Amino acid sequence: QVQLVESGGGLVQPGGSLRLSCAASGITFSFAAMGWFRQAPGKQRELVARITNGGITTYSDSVKGRFTISRDGAKNTVYLSMDSLKPEDTAVYYCNGQRRSLVRTVDFWGQGTQVTVSS
């Protein structure tokens, strides 16, 4: 059974930093892409950052220049370094692993970790 387990969330003051980690277990394949999504209260889940197994990264405009995604492909682990955090970054952050084939794409999700940016 595939499991994605996030860690590293918490409470931080505006301008501070956090690093999220997500480790996958129970898989016998490599994800084509891994990423982070977030969902704030009353809002839809949105993509924060994604990295392919070829190292291509994508960021939402709201986090460009502040967040950095990285990946250890051999371990199917993905990280999100978050700097210059703002109150609007407050949300539950979800790890995502995407398995792709010629006929379909399957998404796997972690349980989420809370990030709260507040003074």
Secondary structure as GFF3:
##gff-version 3
##sequence-region A 1 119
A	DSSP	beta_strand	3	7	.	.	.	ID=ss1
A	DSSP	beta_strand	10	12	.	.	.	ID=ss2
A	DSSP	beta_strand	18	25	.	.	.	ID=ss3
A	DSSP	beta_strand	33	39	.	.	.	ID=ss4
A	DSSP	beta_strand	46	52	.	.	.	ID=ss5
A	DSSP	beta_strand	57	59	.	.	.	ID=ss6
A	DSSP	beta_strand	67	72	.	.	.	ID=ss7
A	DSSP	three_ten_helix	73	75	.	.	.	ID=ss8
A	DSSP	beta_strand	77	82	.	.	.	ID=ss9
A	DSSP	three_ten_helix	87	89	.	.	.	ID=ss10
A	DSSP	beta_strand	91	100	.	.	.	ID=ss11
A	DSSP	beta_strand	105	109	.	.	.	ID=ss12
A	DSSP	beta_strand	113	117	.	.	.	ID=ss13
###
